Amino acid sequence: GRSFDDLDGHSWEVVWMDPAAVQG
C-alpha cells in the first residue's frame, strides 16, 4: 500500500482504490 499526504493533508492508502472512501 502507498501512503502519501494529499494537498489537503489526508492520508491516502487504499482510498484511491476504494470508491466509498473517495465518496466520503
N, C-alpha and C positions, 0 to 999 in steps of 0.2 A: 504493500500500500504506500501511496505517496502522500506526504504531509507537507503542506506549504501554506503560509499565511496569505490570504487574499488581501486585496487592497482595502477591503472592509475590515480585515482582521479576523476573518473566520478561518477556522482550521478545516481545510478540505482534504479528506482522506478517501472516503468512498462516496462522498456526496455527489461527485461528478458522475458516479456510476448509479447513484440512487435517485430516481425520478421524484420520489416522495420527499426526499431530503432537499432537493433542489427547489421543489414547490414551496417548502416551508422554510 
